[in-house]
């Protein structure tokens, strides 16, 4: 189809990129981006782009990607615990300043012939266009005012975004224990001489630290920033934390029953969000832009184009949202496993959502995984056949164990609380441990391993998890990650 006038609501990465791709695909089309903020005003610090996203951007628009990569900073990934550092080589990751990314995307949009309008708040109803692309973010007014069937879930943990005026050597995940509890940072370098620093904690720690009563009248929560820069002083090398409308937040996960209505289509965070621990916001928005333009090229009318866009993008988005949900639950419960050695904890981190098989991780980081397996087993693993080796060490049938067959969605919600309470009571009555059983699908097994881990940590006792032989890699990862003591394979 050939759109005549396109209006894009929102001048973030997704909106700007969609506008450029639309103008390149349909040169005669009038494309206007409406951004309520000013052109140089943005909030946030760095943006991360993984290798897979870079490949998709390279195929869709190599000129833009070339400038983004030139402005970015490549880095590996590390986890620091108890004075030890576990490193995963992955210099295909790049961090780029959000301000620089937006400047590049603005420049390339205008170069393609897109008009940029700043400083005025618009709604879809205000616009004279035969296609409205709503890329107006997680707080999308378009989504809230339209028939998109939005459902928004809110996380338990709290987090804030801030920055530092020096470049870390690598992306860093690091917990710090204070007198009030554990705070964890996700930090990475971007551009020249700067780093993004995201810090999260649980609600109990947040309240103990007094952050629930902070009433700073400044542009950022200075009380929290000063506290946290002292807590993370070693990592920050004495540098201060920098705020930019920095406030404690709870992550909002957006799901929509439909992504389009009439001539309006949602894109990026307006349509869906996925937890920051998998670095997905900018990725999803820019990949949405690619998918939308391809669907418009292939269709004869808007209805067909929107249907094609959603059919193409929704399965991958929902898969990523499920991975992100598991990752979010893992991070929100992170303090309970901070006792693990750094290398073993890195294996737990990499396998937390079921997206990275143990042997694939070992192929890319052999020294780290060898150390983690030695920490787990007390002896060095062989060069090959790691999954078999791990499972062979943990399949001795135990004596009587209390069966736990609860099917839960979130091992850390009230249903998980009830399982833990029953397990504690059983332990008081003399139970030696627990056998976790349930459905044989992969999602159920991953959740069962998480529930088993929680009971192992909070109630104690010997823990055995049943799972299908077809999911041996997940069972092995559960053992190495200390989610369970034993496994039993089923047909």
Buried (B, 14 or more C-beta within 10 A) or exposed (E): BEBEBBBBBBBBBBBBBBBBBBBBBBEEBBBBBBBBBEEEEBEBBBBBBBEEBBEBBEEBBEEBBEBBBEBBBEBBBBBBBEEEBBBBEBEBBBBBBBBBBBBBBBBBBBEBBBEBBBEEEBBBEEBEBBBBBBBBBBEBBBBEEBEBEBEEEEBBBBBBBBBBEEBBEBBBBBBBEBEBBBBBBBBBBBBEEBBBBBBBBBBEBBBBBEBEEBEEEEEBBBBBBEBBBEBBEEBBEEBEBBBBEBBBBEBBBBBBEBBBBEBBBBBBBBBBBBBBBBBBBBBBBBBBBBBBBBBBBEBEEBEBBBBBBBEBBBEEBEEBBBBBBBBBBBBBBBBBBBEBBBBBBBBBBBBBBBBBBBBEBBEEBEEBBBBBBBBBBEEEBEEEEBBEBBBEBBEEEBEEBBEBEBEBEBBBEEBBEEBBEBBBEBBEEEBBBBBBBBEBEBEBBBBBBBBBBBBBBBBBBBBBBBBBEEBBBBBBBBBBBBBBBBBBBEE
